[in-house]
Amino acid sequence: MSEPPLETGNLHSLELRLPPLPQTLPEILQLLHEPGLTDPDALAEIAQRDPAVVARLLQQINSAYYGLRRSVTSVDRAIRMLGPSTAAGAVISLSMLRMRELMDGPAGTCFTRLVRHSVGTAFLSRYLLRELPGGPSASSAGASGAASDGFTEGLLHDFGKLILIYNYPEEAVALYEDKSMAEHLAGAEEREMEQLIFGCDHTEAGAYAATELHFPSTLVEVIRHHHDPSAAPQHTASQTLRAVCGANRVIKALDQAFVGVRPSETELDWEACVEHPIWSHWHRDAGGDGSQPLPLLDTLRTKKDDFVLSTEQFLNRPGAPEPAQPFA
């Protein structure tokens, strides 16, 4: 499905409500996308305005995932130990989980699956981007010149589904979970079904809401074009966008827990995932010609358990064992 130009006027007419996200979130996103390395002190200054954010960061660093001998009680130190990107990711995921509290019944379950898929995509996007020659660098920068490690973009790529669930909980559950709806619209792609039911698809809804919430422009473009990187403007961070596109596909094929808002009774086809054109670009970036299978994909399958456990620990799910190696 090709991506038409975003008509913001049409989306205004839909009167999409914006979720009650904390003021600190856009500030942190802007900080992550400024030129150069993210300043941990600046991030700590923003985080300390919100006691819940402070608690989340301290809970994260003191979890069994990191296995520290002594507890960390300073948010400044927590951010430096976690790294700015992971710390910011914890803040973003907290914002998403706060929205979960606003939803009851099936919509809440649908939303929880979306958060798990988003966190898994975030870890995998960062891993894929680091596998490119040179890792996150100026070549992966957006218009601002800021280098991205892919975590935030992966975490928020499906922001539009969050917006649709928030605005239309009953219709979203019917679309994403009700099998009779899928049978009625058999053969239609998910975004075509969203267009029919909501008047826009999740990439349009996400880009619109992200713009209204003053997210960085490069992040808006990833939200808008993560299904079709070739349709993105030339200034968009091409490596990061491809990493998110690839991660969004491969995470669903790695484990049923990450399929997102539309649960599947059958395992997604790994071979179909491997054959997607996005990997030919990836192979050329790695120095090949795009004609041979990419060994990276085989490596991803061997790391499946670590990705699953890293995601569960990040979500602070009790009882999840420690991964062999944190993906922080």
C-alpha positions in Angstrom: 0.0 0.0 0.0 1.6 3.3 -1.1 1.5 6.2 1.2 -0.4 9.3 -0.1 0.5 12.8 1.1 -0.7 13.5 4.6 -3.8 15.8 4.4 -3.8 17.4 7.9 -7.0 19.3 7.1 -8.9 16.0 6.7 -7.5 14.8 10.0 -8.5 18.0 11.7 -12.1 17.3 10.6 -12.0 13.9 12.4 -11.4 15.7 15.7 -8.9 13.2 17.0 -8.4 13.7 20.7 -4.8 13.9 21.9 -3.9 11.8 24.9 -3.0 13.4 28.2 0.8 12.9 27.9 3.1 14.7 30.4 4.7 18.0 29.3 8.1 16.4 29.9 7.7 14.0 27.0 8.0 16.4 24.1 10.9 18.1 25.8 12.8 14.8 26.2 12.1 13.9 22.6 13.4 17.3 21.4 16.5 16.8 23.5 17.1 13.3 22.0 17.0 14.8 18.5 19.3 17.8 19.0 22.6 17.8 17.2 25.4 15.9 19.0 25.2 13.6 22.0 22.4 13.9 24.4 23.4 15.7 27.6 22.6 13.5 30.6 22.4 16.6 32.9 19.8 18.2 30.7 17.8 15.0 30.6 18.0 14.7 34.4 16.8 18.3 34.8 13.7 17.5 32.8 13.1 14.1 34.5 13.3 15.5 38.0 10.2 17.7 37.4 8.0 14.5 37.5 8.2 12.3 40.6 6.7 9.4 38.7 9.5 9.6 36.1 12.1 9.7 38.9 10.6 6.6 40.5 10.5 4.8 37.1 14.2 5.5 36.4 15.3 4.4 39.8 13.1 1.3 39.6 14.7 0.5 36.2 18.3 0.8 37.3 17.7 -1.1 40.5 15.9 -4.0 38.8 17.4 -7.5 38.7 18.1 -6.8 35.0 21.2 -4.8 35.9 22.2 -6.9 39.0 23.8 -4.0 40.9 25.2 -4.7 44.4 24.2 -1.4 45.8 21.0 0.6 45.2 21.1 3.7 43.1 19.2 6.6 44.7 20.3 9.5 42.4 18.3 10.1 39.2 21.4 11.8 37.7 23.5 8.6 38.3 20.6 6.4 37.1 20.5 8.3 33.8 24.3 8.0 33.3 24.3 4.3 34.0 21.2 3.5 31.9 22.4 5.8 29.1 20.3 8.8 27.8 18.5 6.8 25.2 17.4 3.9 27.5 16.5 6.4 30.2 14.4 8.4 27.8 12.8 5.2 26.6 11.8 4.4 30.2 10.1 7.8 30.4 8.3 7.3 27.1 7.1 3.8 28.1 5.8 5.3 31.4 3.8 7.8 29.4 2.3 5.0 27.3 1.5 2.9 30.4 -0.2 5.8 32.0 -2.6 5.8 29.1 -3.3 2.2 29.8 -4.9 3.2 33.1 -7.6 5.2 31.2 -8.8 2.1 29.3 -11.0 -0.7 30.6 -12.0 -4.0 29.2 -10.8 -5.3 25.8 -9.3 -2.0 24.8 -6.9 -2.2 27.7 -5.8 -5.7 26.6 -5.4 -4.5 23.0 -3.3 -1.5 24.3 -1.1 -3.7 26.4 -0.2 -5.9 23.4 0.6 -2.7 21.5 3.0 -1.5 24.2 4.8 -4.9 24.3 5.2 -4.9 20.5 6.5 -1.3 20.6 9.1 -2.0 23.3 10.3 -5.1 21.5 10.6 -3.1 18.2 12.6 -0.4 20.1 15.2 -2.9 21.3 15.4 -4.6 17.9 15.6 -1.2 16.0 18.6 -0.2 18.1 20.3 -3.6 17.6 19.7 -3.5 13.8 21.0 0.1 13.6 24.1 -0.8 15.5 24.8 -3.6 13.1 25.2 -1.1 10.2 28.8 -0.1 9.4 29.9 2.5 12.0 26.8 2.2 14.1 24.7 5.2 14.9 26.5 8.1 13.4 26.0 11.3 11.5 25.0 9.3 8.5 21.9 8.3 10.3 21.0 11.8 11.4 17.9 13.6 10.4 17.5 17.2 9.3 18.6 18.4 12.7 22.0 16.6 12.4 21.3 14.5 15.5 22.4 10.9 15.4 19.7 8.4 16.5 20.2 4.9 18.0 16.7 3.9 16.9 15.3 3.1 20.3 12.9 6.1 20.6 11.8 5.7 17.0 11.1 2.0 17.4 9.2 2.7 20.6 6.9 5.3 19.0 6.5 3.9 15.5 3.0 2.7 16.1 2.0 5.9 18.0 -1.0 6.1 15.6 -2.5 2.9 16.8 -2.3 4.2 20.3 -4.2 7.3 19.1 -6.8 5.2 17.3 -7.4 3.0 20.3 -7.6 6.0 22.6 -10.2 7.7 20.3 -12.2 4.7 19.2 -11.8 1.9 21.7 -14.8 -0.1 20.7 -14.2 0.2 17.0 -10.5 -0.6 17.5 -11.2 -3.7 19.4 -13.6 -4.8 16.7 -11.0 -4.2 14.0 -7.9 -5.6 15.7 -9.4 -8.5 17.7 -12.8 -9.5 16.3 -12.4 -12.3 13.8 -15.7 -11.6 12.2 -14.5 -8.1 11.2 -11.4 -9.6 9.6 -13.5 -12.1 7.7 -15.9 -9.4 6.5 -12.9 -7.4 5.2 -11.0 -10.4 3.9 -8.2 -9.5 1.6 -7.9 -5.9 2.8 -4.7 -4.7 4.3 -4.7 -3.5 7.9 -4.3 0.2 6.9 -7.0 -0.1 4.3 -9.3 -1.4 7.0 -8.4 1.5 9.2 -9.2 3.9 6.5 -12.6 2.4 6.1 -13.4 2.4 9.8 -11.7 5.5 11.2 -11.3 7.7 8.1 -7.5 7.5 8.4 -4.8 4.8 9.0 -2.5 4.6 12.0 0.4 6.2 10.2 -1.6 9.2 9.3 -3.2 9.4 12.8 0.2 9.0 14.4 1.9 11.7 12.3 -0.9 14.1 12.9 -1.0 13.6 16.7 2.8 13.7 16.9 2.9 17.0 15.0 0.2 18.5 17.3 2.2 17.4 20.3 5.4 19.0 18.9 7.4 15.8 18.4 10.6 16.3 16.5 10.0 16.4 12.7 12.3 13.4 12.0 10.3 11.3 14.5 7.1 12.4 12.9 8.4 11.1 9.5 9.4 7.7 11.0 5.9 7.4 12.5 4.4 8.3 9.1 6.6 6.2 6.8 7.7 3.1 8.8 5.7 0.8 6.5 7.2 2.4 3.3 10.6 4.1 3.8 10.9 4.8 0.1 8.0 7.3 0.4 9.7 9.4 3.1 11.3 12.8 2.2 14.9 12.7 1.4 16.0 14.5 4.6 14.5 11.7 6.8 17.0 9.5 8.6 17.1 6.7 6.1 19.1 4.2 8.2 16.9 4.7 11.3 13.7 4.5 9.2 14.9 1.2 7.6 15.8 -0.2 11.0 12.4 0.5 12.4 10.7 -0.9 9.2 12.8 -4.1 9.5 12.3 -4.4 13.3 8.6 -3.9 13.0 8.4 -6.9 10.7 11.0 -9.2 12.2 9.9 -8.8 15.8 6.4 -10.2 14.9 8.0 -13.3 13.3 10.4 -13.9 16.3 7.7 -14.4 18.9 3.9 -14.4 19.2 4.1 -12.1 22.2 5.2 -9.3 19.8 2.6 -9.4 17.0 0.9 -6.3 18.3 -2.7 -5.4 18.5 -3.8 -8.1 16.0 -3.3 -11.5 17.7 -2.5 -14.3 15.3 -3.3 -18.0 15.8 -0.5 -19.1 13.5 3.2 -18.3 13.5 4.1 -15.5 11.1 6.2 -16.7 8.2 9.9 -16.1 8.9 10.8 -16.8 5.3 8.4 -14.2 4.0 9.9 -11.7 6.5 13.4 -12.5 5.2 12.3 -12.0 1.6 11.0 -8.5 2.2 12.7 -5.8 0.1 13.8 -3.9 3.2 16.6 -6.4 3.8 18.1 -5.9 0.3 18.8 -2.3 1.3 20.3 -3.5 4.6 22.6 -5.9 2.8 23.9 -3.1 0.5 24.6 -1.0 3.5 26.6 -3.8 4.9 28.8 -3.9 1.8 26.9 -6.5 -0.3 24.9 -6.2 -3.4 21.5 -7.2 -1.9 21.3 -10.4 -3.9 22.3 -12.8 -1.1 20.6 -13.7 2.2 21.7 -11.5 5.1 23.5 -13.4 7.9 22.2 -10.8 10.3 18.7 -12.3 10.1 20.1 -15.7 11.2 21.8 -14.0 14.1 18.5 -12.4 15.2 16.8 -15.8 15.4 19.6 -17.0 17.8 19.0 -14.0 20.0 15.3 -14.3 20.2 15.2 -15.3 23.9 17.3 -12.3 24.8 15.1 -9.9 23.0 12.0 -11.4 24.7 13.6 -11.2 28.2 15.0 -7.7 27.7 11.5 -6.5 26.7 9.8 -8.2 29.7 12.4 -6.7 32.1 12.0 -3.3 30.6 8.3 -3.5 31.2 9.1 -4.5 34.8 7.1 -7.8 34.5 7.7 -9.7 37.8 9.3 -13.2 37.5 11.0 -12.6 34.2 14.5 -14.2 34.4 17.6 -12.2 33.5 18.6 -12.1 29.8 22.1 -13.5 29.0 23.1 -10.0 27.9 21.1 -6.7 28.4 20.3 -4.9 25.1 20.8 -1.5 26.8 
